[in-house]
Amino acid sequence: MTVLRNVSVLGSGLLLVLSLLGCCGEKPTYSYLMLHPTYLQQVYNQCVQQVVDPALPCDTVMRAQADFTDLTNQREQDPERFGARVLQEQENSIFLKSKFEAAWKAYKIVGAANPTLENIKTMRVALDKSESEYQASAERVKILLAVIAATSTV
């Protein structure tokens, strides 16, 4: 009976480690950590306790934990201001998405008009930049919403 309990505890611990590592590939990214605060807390505890898996980037985990804590504190200190920040970032994201979509349409039109190589390169740089800006803004919105979700009480 004791052997079965020990195997069960060992098995559940192994499952926890496998599920933690299996959720996001070999190394969790900053973005993944910020969007998954429960997982962030678990891997942060591992880093602090120095029970570190080589696949765990503790420098990234520590930075994400500090940033998440900072955002949580901002929300707690001034919820209205934090909410306004979320709304502003959402508006910015919508603007950047429309900018990206316009750049995409322009790129497709130029591509169909037999352009010079220089025109294509210029348009592609503008397209890639607008896409990157939009994705970064959308990610910031998700992170801010993750902070709200993690700190909300129902």
N, C-alpha and C positions, 0 to 999 in steps of 0.2 A: 504494500500500500504506500509506504514512504517513498519507495523507488518511483512509483507512478506519479506521485505528487512532484518529486524533483524533476522528473522528465517533463511533466506538464509545465512547471515553472520555467525550466530551461527552454522548452519549446515556445512558450509565449514570449519570453525575452528575445529569442532568435527571430520570431515573427515580427516583433516590434522593430528590431534593427533592420530586418529586411524590408519591412514596409516603409520605414523612414528613408532608407536609401533608394528603394524602388520607386518612390513617388515622383522623383524629379530627375532621374538619370544618375550619373556618377557624382557630379558635383552640383549642389543646388545653387542657383544663381541668386544674386541680390534681389532681383524682381520676384522670383519665386518665394523667397523668404519673406519679403514684405507683404506678399499677397496671402501668405499662409502663417498667421501669427502663432497658432498652436504648434506647428512644426518648428517655427523659428525658436520658440521658447524651449522646445525639447533639444534641439541641436545646440542652442546657446548653453543650456545646462551641461551638455556633454563637453563643450569647449571649456567652460569654466572649471568643470571637475577634471579636466584633462584626460577624459576617457574618449580620446579622439581617434576616429577612423581616418586613414589617410585620404579617403575620398571626401572628407568634410573640410571645406575651406574656412577655417575658424576666423581668419581676418575678415572675410566677407560676412560671416555670421555676426561677428562683434559689431561691425559697422551697421548692418541691418538692424540689430537689436538696439543700438544707440539711436538710430534714426527713427525707428518705430516708437521708442520710448519718448523721444522728443515730440513727435507728432501727437502721441497720446496726451502728453502734458499740455501741449497747445490746445488740444480739444477740451481738456478738463478745465483749463484756466479761462478760456473764452469761447464757449461753444458757438455763439453767434458768429464770431469772427471766423472760426474754423469752417462753419457752414457756408459763409460768404466766400471763403477761399475755394471750397469745393465747387460752388456754383460758378465762380470765375474761371476755374480750371476747366469745367465742363463747357462753358461758352468758348473758351480758347480752343478746346479740342474740336468743337463743331466748326469753328472758323478754319482751323488747320486742315480738317477733313475736306471742307469745300475747296480750299486752296490746293490740296493734293489732287482732288478729283478734276479740278480745272487744269492742272498741270498734266494730268494723265490724258485728258481729252486733247489738249494742245499737242502733246507728244504723238498721239495717234494720228492727228490731222497732218502734222509735219511728216510723219512716216509715210503717209499715203500720197504726199505731194512731191515725191522725188527730191528730197532735200540734199544739201551738201553734208559731208561727214561732220564738219564743224557745227552745223546747225543741230544735227542729231546729238552730238556730244554735249552741247550746251543745254539742250532740252532734257537730256537724260540726267545731267547733274542737277538741274532744277527739280526734276521729278523725284530723284532719290532724296534730295534735301527735304522737299515738302513731305514725302512719305515718312522720313525719319522724324521730323518735327511732330507730325501727327501721331505717330506711334508712341513717342516719348510723352506727349501730352495725355494720350489715352491711358498710358500706364500710370501716370501721376494721379489721374482721376481714380483708377482702380485702387491704388494704394491708399488714397485718402478715404475711399469708401470702405476699405478693409479695416482701417483704423476705427471708423465709426462702428462697423459691425462688431469688432472685437471689444469695443468699450461700451456698447449699448447694453442697457439693462431692460429687460422686458418684465 
